[in-house]
Amino acid sequence: MVRMARGRAWIAVLGVLLTGIVAVNVVTLSLAASVGHIDQNVLTLEQENSLLRGRTAERSGSARVRYDAGALGLVMPTTDQVGYVQAGPHDVAVAAQRLAAAGSG
């Protein structure tokens, strides 16, 4: 080891080690730059997502639905107008026939 430290081989070993350190630093910097670009893309997508969520809420909000329903002539029923539909065995057969007809057409 002492003889190597005094000879030309030591210079070659130090050169290889320094080249390795520089290569590791270059790779680290390129990865950091990639992470920066990815972070910027994530931020842009989050902002766009927020904008789209706002538009969706605006377009599917209950006030908008009521307005569009009113434009179609639909009205909100009162509580005494709301009821349940009773289905019987005959209704099941009719529904099955309608589904079969819709599937074949």
C-alpha positions as CSV (number, residue, x, y, z in Angstrom):
1,M,0.0,0.0,0.0
2,V,2.8,2.4,0.9
3,R,4.6,1.6,-2.4
4,M,1.4,2.1,-4.4
5,A,0.8,5.5,-2.6
6,R,4.2,6.7,-3.8
7,G,3.9,5.4,-7.4
8,R,2.0,6.3,-10.5
9,A,-0.7,3.7,-9.8
10,W,-1.9,5.9,-7.0
11,I,-2.6,8.7,-9.4
12,A,-4.7,6.3,-11.6
13,V,-6.6,5.1,-8.6
14,L,-7.4,8.6,-7.5
15,G,-8.4,9.5,-11.0
16,V,-10.9,6.6,-11.2
17,L,-12.3,7.5,-7.8
18,L,-12.7,11.1,-8.7
19,T,-14.4,10.2,-12.0
20,G,-16.8,7.9,-10.1
21,I,-17.7,10.8,-7.7
22,V,-18.3,13.2,-10.5
23,A,-20.5,10.6,-12.3
24,V,-22.6,10.0,-9.1
25,N,-23.0,13.8,-8.7
26,V,-24.1,14.2,-12.4
27,V,-26.7,11.4,-12.0
28,T,-27.9,12.9,-8.7
29,L,-28.4,16.3,-10.4
30,S,-30.2,14.9,-13.4
31,L,-32.6,13.0,-11.0
32,A,-33.2,16.2,-9.0
33,A,-34.0,18.0,-12.3
34,S,-36.4,15.2,-13.2
35,V,-38.1,15.4,-9.8
36,G,-38.5,19.2,-10.3
37,H,-40.3,18.7,-13.6
38,I,-42.5,16.0,-12.2
39,D,-43.4,18.3,-9.3
40,Q,-44.3,21.0,-11.7
41,N,-46.5,18.7,-13.7
42,V,-48.2,17.4,-10.5
43,L,-48.9,21.0,-9.5
44,T,-50.4,21.9,-12.9
45,L,-52.6,18.8,-12.9
46,E,-53.9,19.5,-9.4
47,Q,-54.8,23.1,-10.4
48,E,-56.6,21.7,-13.5
49,N,-58.3,19.1,-11.4
50,S,-59.6,21.8,-9.0
51,L,-60.9,23.8,-12.0
52,L,-62.7,20.8,-13.4
53,R,-64.2,19.9,-10.1
54,G,-65.6,23.4,-9.8
55,R,-67.1,23.2,-13.3
56,T,-68.6,19.8,-12.5
57,A,-70.2,21.1,-9.3
58,E,-71.5,24.1,-11.2
59,R,-73.1,22.0,-13.9
60,S,-74.5,19.3,-11.7
61,G,-75.6,21.4,-8.8
62,S,-79.2,21.2,-7.7
63,A,-80.0,24.8,-8.8
64,R,-78.8,24.0,-12.3
65,V,-80.8,20.8,-12.4
66,R,-84.0,22.6,-11.2
67,Y,-83.5,25.3,-13.8
68,D,-83.0,22.7,-16.6
69,A,-85.9,20.7,-15.4
70,G,-88.1,23.8,-15.4
71,A,-87.0,24.6,-18.9
72,L,-88.3,21.1,-19.9
73,G,-91.6,21.7,-18.2
74,L,-90.9,19.5,-15.2
75,V,-91.9,20.6,-11.7
76,M,-90.8,19.4,-8.2
77,P,-93.6,17.3,-6.6
78,T,-94.9,18.2,-3.2
79,T,-94.5,15.7,-0.4
80,D,-98.1,14.4,-0.6
81,Q,-97.5,13.7,-4.3
82,V,-94.6,11.3,-3.7
83,G,-95.5,7.6,-3.4
84,Y,-94.2,4.1,-4.0
85,V,-94.9,2.0,-7.1
86,Q,-96.2,-1.5,-6.3
87,A,-95.0,-4.2,-8.7
88,G,-96.8,-7.4,-9.1
89,P,-96.0,-10.7,-10.9
90,H,-97.5,-9.4,-14.2
91,D,-95.2,-6.4,-14.1
92,V,-92.1,-8.5,-13.9
93,A,-93.2,-10.4,-17.0
94,V,-93.9,-7.2,-18.9
95,A,-90.5,-5.8,-17.8
96,A,-88.7,-9.0,-19.0
97,Q,-90.5,-8.7,-22.4
98,R,-89.5,-5.1,-22.8
99,L,-85.9,-5.8,-21.9
100,A,-85.8,-8.7,-24.4
101,A,-87.3,-6.5,-27.1
102,A,-84.8,-3.7,-26.3
103,G,-81.9,-6.2,-26.5
104,S,-82.8,-7.6,-29.8
105,G,-83.4,-4.2,-31.5
